[in-house]
Amino acid sequence: MTVIAAYLYRHGRRVREIALDERVDCPSDRSEFVWIGLSDPCADEVATLRDLYGLHPLAVEDALKDGQLPKVDVYGDQLFVIGRTAHLVDGHIVYGQTAVFLGHSHIITVRQGSTRSHRPLREHLENSPDLLGQGADYVLHAVLDFIVDGYLPLVTTIEEEVTAMEQRTIDTFLGRAEIARIFALRRELLRFDRILVPMEEVARKLARSDLPGIDVEARHYFSDVLDHVRRVEAMASALREVLTSVFEFSNLMEQQRTGAITRQLAAWAAILAVPTAIAGIYGMNFDHMPELRLRYGYPVTIGVIVTICSVLYWRFKRVHWL
């Protein structure tokens, strides 16, 4: 088991490091609690924490199984929360999981597949003892807010890519690889939406429901997390619509350019049809044809061809076919 940190806090101050098998009796005023952070633990090692803090077996099972959807479960006087982390790797969204066990005097975070360490978060909270001293539920808010804040750079990066793709659509045809990328991004955003919707429900429950371990004053902080989730959800939804618009606009532009090329080809075909028709008539091998022996027949024929072709060219140019 990778133990990132395990400390006892009192009145917002770090008191000392604790061992995983150490039971700490904390007072009932919420000012003293244990915060244990784990990363990719195994089942046998988590059993120690389960027995020590009375964690529910079903919650422990979910915490060890990656790929769970965000949720809030109540087990007696303890709260179990799962949040999903997300980050970009080579243009694709990769997901992780953070499970949180919240009790009266303990908060245990278990990360699975998440690359973002909680160390900066812990340092930030330790620099704000007034907030940290209000209880472990404020740490839960900070963890969820940390997870949701990680969504924003992801969406911003995709937004920049989509904006560049939108500009290229105006300037030139989209290639096969770019069209495939549009559909890949739409699939990624649809999968991301399946994470955002339950994350919004988690934040809503914590902000508006009477749950064990959550102070009434702390609900305002979870409302802030709810606002952040909704903001990211709105951005992701807008990106999906833009991607659809980019694809449709690309098709429209391609049809427009194809139509312009077709009109040009039709115009030149009409112009070339004139000399072809005249030359075809006078290319026939008949002995008796009118105008064959006229002295000025050839220049007159050439003049007629040039005149008709010029009139046709002028007409097509006037209607913007050429």
Buried (B, 14 or more C-beta within 10 A) or exposed (E): BEBBBBBBBBEBEBEEEBEBEEEBEBEEEBBBBBBBBBBBBEEEEBBBBBEBBBBBEEBBEBBBEBEBBBBBEBBEEBBBBBBBBBBBEEEEBBBBBBBBBBBBBBBBBBBBBBEBEBEEBBEBBBEEBEBBBBBBBBBBBBBBBBBBBBBEEBBEEBBEBBEEBBEBBEEEEBEEEBBEBBEEBBEBBEEBEEBBEBBBBBBBBBBEEEBBBBBEEBBEBBBBBBEBBBBBBEBBEBBBEBBEBBBEBBEEBEEEEEEEEEBEEEBBEBBEBBBEEBEEEEEEEEEEEEEEEEEEEEEEBEEEBEEBBEEBBEBBEEEEBB
